[in-house]
């Protein structure tokens, strides 16, 4: 009887030692995030709700159950002008519509992550997807510049993995802005904007990004 108990104990110990090598991922920890909220009071929320009604048929400013994460870059070399631009609730220079553009997060070149808007609120960052997408901006002048910055990429991937696992977002729905039109969640009621997108993070760049994201492991 004693020898049988010893064998069972040894088997359990061996199993415990083998488990970490199976590739089972641990739940991702929330990365360090600096809270840096932009003004998003009653007026801007009302503007966002009106925008959502025009573009998506939704009379709300609330972001509920997001299905997509969209990666962008800022075309700036520092964080300050990004924060200032997103803080103003002026009509955007491209489409001339309120509310002002914004993103939920900005990843700086040194790897610092800023949160500008709560995840419960829609942000204008991607036509056709704002109703269901979390927006992440990266300080930089090009997607290649962002992808080659090790500190920035490490922070970006940790943030994206935490967000996608926390919100049950499939890796295929982590997209670049340039991929917005191919998203199954793309929805735009205004005909003139139904093919509107941007060139940041096209599919070849996002294949590299998603490959690196995959290497961090699945959500446990």
Beta strands, then each sheet from edge to edge (+ up, - down):
strand 1: 34-35
strand 2: 68-73
strand 3: 105-107
strand 4: 113-115
strand 5: 133-138
strand 6: 174-176
sheet 1: 1+ 4+ 3- 5- 2- 6-
end
